[in-house]
Amino acid sequence: MKLTPALIRSLIKPRKRASNKGDYGHVLVVAGSKGMPGAPVLCAAGAMRGGAGLVTVAVPDSQYDIIARRLLPEAMVLPLPERNGCISSSGFPGLKKYIRDRKVSSVVIGPGMRVNKDTFRLVKRLIDLAGIAVIADADALNVFAGDPKALGNAKADLIITPHPGEMSRLTGLRITEIQGRRGGIAKEFAKRYRLVCVLKGDGTIISDGKRVFVNSTGNPGMAKGGSGDTLAGIIAALAVQVKEPTFLNAALAGVYIHGLAGDIAAGKKTAIGMTAGDIAEAVPAALKRLKV
C-alpha cells in the first residue's frame, strides 16, 4: 500500500484546545559519543519539530557541554556515565528511574553511539521495559549483527529503522538481495521478531509483519549523514500523537512527513546542497502542507 496525504492525515489525532505539554509525549534520545555529537542534536530536532511535548537528550558526560550548546533551547540534557567516550551501561538504573519519574513515552537509542558491549547491554535493557515505544536506530541495530533474536523478546513497542547495510548485518543477507526483495524481507523480519520494521531507502518500506507500506515522499538529497537520526526523532515524537496501533502509525506518519520535509528542503536548498538539519527545519512546513 502506498502512503498518501489522506492516509497520513487520518492517522494523526487533532490537538485539543485545552491541552498541555504532557499530552504530547516525552521523548528521550539516548545517543552520541566522542566525535559524534551531531547525531543526538539532529534526532532531538526531529522530535521537537515533530511535536513532542518534551525532549530530553541523554549523552556521555564528557560530551554534555558540546551537545548542549548545539541543541534547540527547549531541549533538556541528561549526562550519563561513560567509558572511552561512549555511554556506559552502568548508567541504566538512573536512566530507568528517569523514564519512570519523568513519564517518558518513547525512547530513541542508537544514533552515534558506536558499537560495543555497553551499547548492547543498554539497548537490551531498554527494550525489556514495558509501556514505552523504543525506536532502535543505527548502532542500536549494529550491536545485534547476525544475532537479532533478542529483538523478538522486547517488552517495549519496538520500531527498528535500518538502512540496507544495517539490514544486511542483522539478517546476514547480501544488500543486493535485500534491495531486490525489500517488501518481503521487511515483512518477514517484522513478523518473525514481532516489531515494526522501517527499511529505509528509495521508497522506504514500513511493515508490521502483516501489511507492507511504501513511502511516496523523499528524494536523493536525503542520502546524507544525519537524515536517519532526524527520522528516528520524528517517529518518536509521533508515538503519542497518532491513533491505534500507535507504534505502526507513528512509523507510517513519521516516514511520510520526513520525506515530505526532505522534498521541501530540496526545493529550497537543492538536493545537492540540502542537509539533514534542513530536513528537521522543514518539518513544520511539511505539517502545514499536510494540514494537520
Number of C-alpha atoms within 10 A of each C-alpha: 10 11 18 14 16 10 12 20 16 14 19 20 13 11 12 8 6 5 9 11 11 13 14 19 23 25 33 31 30 27 32 28 24 19 11 18 22 22 24 33 28 28 33 34 25 32 33 24 20 25 21 28 18 22 26 21 25 22 30 26 19 19 21 18 12 12 21 19 10 13 19 13 8 11 17 15 18 17 16 22 17 20 14 10 19 27 30 21 20 15 16 18 11 12 19 15 11 14 20 13 9 13 14 21 23 30 29 31 31 29 30 24 28 22 17 15 12 20 24 18 16 21 25 18 16 23 24 17 16 12 13 22 27 32 27 24 26 23 23 30 25 25 23 20 16 14 13 17 12 13 23 16 14 20 17 20 22 24 29 24 27 25 17 20 15 21 26 20 20 20 16 12 15 13 17 12 12 19 15 10 11 22 19 15 22 24 24 16 21 24 18 12 19 18 24 27 28 26 26 21 18 16 19 22 26 31 27 24 20 10 13 17 18 22 22 18 20 23 18 13 20 26 17 12 13 21 24 25 31 30 30 33 34 32 35 36 33 28 33 26 24 23 16 13 10 18 26 24 25 27 29 27 27 25 29 24 30 30 25 25 26 31 24 23 28 23 11 13 14 13 17 12 11 21 21 24 21 21 31 28 18 24 28 16 16 22 18 10 14 14 10 14
